[in-house]
Amino acid sequence: MKKRKELAVLLHIFFSFLVVVGVTIMYNNVHYGEGIDWIAHETYEDTPEFTRQLKSDIDEIFNYVKYKEVFETDGRIDYSKPIVRVTDGPGTTKEYTVDEMVRRAKSQGYYLNEQFKVSGGHPPSSDRDNPDVRVDYRAYEPDFEATEPGESFLTMDQLSYEVLSHLGNYYSFYYRFIQNPSNLKFEILYQNTKDDYKLYRNVTGKNLNDFKAMGKYLYVTGESLYADSNLTTIPKNVSSQLEKMNPYNNGNYHMTIAVDTSYPYNDAYAKADAAYNRMRLFYIAGIVSLAAGILGSAVTLYVLVSLAGYREKGPKAATPERFDRIPAEICFLIFAGATLISLFLADKLFNKIIHLFLAYDQWFYGELVLRVLIYYAAGLMFALCLLKRYKAGTLWTASLLYRWRNNLALYFKNHRFTTRIAFSYILFLAFNILMIAVFCVLLFTYNNLASRILMGTIGTLLLCFDLWVFHKMYQNAWQTDQINQALLHISEGNTTYKINTETFCGKERELAENINHISTGLEAALQEKVRSERLKTDLITNVSHDIKTPLTSIINYVDLIKREGIKDPKILGYLDVLEQKSHRLKTLTEDLVEASKASSGNLKLEIASIDFVELIHQTNGEFEEKFALRHLELISDLPDESFFIEADGRYLWRVLENLYNNAFKYAMEHSRVYVDIIQEHDMVVFTMKNISQNPLNIRADELTERFVRGDVARTTEGSGLGISIAKSLTELQGGKFMLYIDGDLFKASVAFPIQR
């Protein structure tokens, strides 16, 4: 039992952990709050993340179109192209190329890292070495207009840093989409004539259908307001951006963008798709973990509930342990205190540990999980504690409320109904007096004479009404006492008792008349039962006596004939059968008389103190040789100490004799008959068990009826009265007789109170 409990506890902890893991996985998934429909019907291309990535890349494409004109000549980067124009003095204007600005940035320690972001650099040594200049033109921002005068002035170092940043953006896009293969394909065409056009793309030899076949696509032209696309959300301002960057004053342009959703290249889209699929798998794993955890927790919780309260050893009966004897109210306070202490420790210690392992935005969830686990553990242990008390039958009887109720009941328990109603009325009157006192205080707060007279009249009427209520309550209590007295007489066997209903009224009179009817009916039924039992006993006694006289003659004459020395074996066989059947009839007649006397209680008992264990030892010795005739092995488990009971030795011996004879007649040959004695509380219990030779196709309660045997064929010589006689004699002596049948197993128990 202990190992089963420990295993159930460990499994419940494990499955509870699975629930926490499942909830954690699902709660921290980016798709939390979308339900589970997205698992089967949504792909990465349908997500807002894909839309944001595509919009960002489209903006980068437009920047590339701008940067291509700024940094490239004939498709190659040209460091000799002018990039900025500044005015550094009165009437002094100077242009700087890409190369000059890059070298100036390098001289200040700036460089592009692996992500093409500007890194390094150090501040200038003095303002005189790095004065402000006015920026008149930026190639990468040709439409720049300063809203304030100060926005046009920068130092050369700041300007070189700005140029290097834009060059890094150009390199970043070129590296991602031009130099290296990408899942994003694009083509932008501005055309004036057949030979005069601007083309920007990272793929060649593709028409519109080829772009559409890749997966997700967007096709925008200058000749239509409609954007041809299968995207979930079309990025805004695409048409306006195209029109804004159009170098020709016509609508002959288009932009085609597609994402190859088979993701043949390992770029940002492929990585995001793989991450999305991992999220899907994690979410499914969370669902499986949650479902398995809930199911396992429910099963293990059922096992814990089933095993709660049972001892680790001994009989499987709910028995309270030392802690379970504490009143339930105090137990609740203990668990509540332990919960508060656990929450305090969690706030001061364990939450700090959680902060070491979780990110800041996950702190709240971690703390919430810890609090829920504390509440769940405390609630579960308290519920199991209450359950053990319930199974042991001490949940209510050992509670403080029960004790307080019993203590309060001492003031009412031994009093009559009239006394209790009088006490109740005293309380009622005290309440009324208090209310009248308050009423009088209110009365004297008014100066109006008419108001005072009215309130005094109301007070008088209230007092008269209270007296009338007392009279009715007292009258009702007196009637209740009379009814209780009648029920007490009837329960003690005085079925002739009657209530005088002339002094009753209302429902109480109807109840009293019904009790009188019950008394009359019980008296008639009792007289009829006594008359029937007397006739039955007389019939059995008279018939048995009438049968016994000729039967004795038959037995005697059979004995005389056998003494005549008859040699004919056939006649001798007939005489043996006649003798056997006559003796059986005699035994049946004697059993019938004894069964009648035992069931009616018409026996004189001579009660004495008997050593029950010693009596069983003697009975075993009497039947050991008899059992050997049918190869029955008698196995007894008897205690070394003596158990004394109060019984009639003759009739107790008859009970045991009937049980042993029953085992001798009906037990399977070459089997064992088990006999043992145990003590159960204040009772000593004798038990006999054996395997039946014939199928026991009968209920245990039917075996205690007269003329009933376990074998329907009735192939043995028994009378069918042995078990019935044993049961009647046992109960007549104040004992208990019980039968139990399980398949072919027959078990009989006889229990008597131990003599103190």
PyMOL commands that set and color helices and strands:
alter all, ss='L'
color gray80, all
select helices_A, chain A and resi 2-27+37-41+44-46+48-71+98-107+149-152+156-179+208-214+238-244+268-307+323-325+328-357+360-392+400-409+417-443+449-491+501-503+506-562+569-600+612-629+649-666+700-703+722-732
alter helices_A, ss='H'
color red, helices_A
select strands_A, chain A and resi 72-73+76-77+82-89+92-97+110-112+118-120+132-138+153-155+184-191+197-201+215-221+228-229+253-260+607-611+633-637+644-648+672-680+683-691+736-742+745-753
alter strands_A, ss='S'
color yellow, strands_A
deselect
rebuild
show_as cartoon
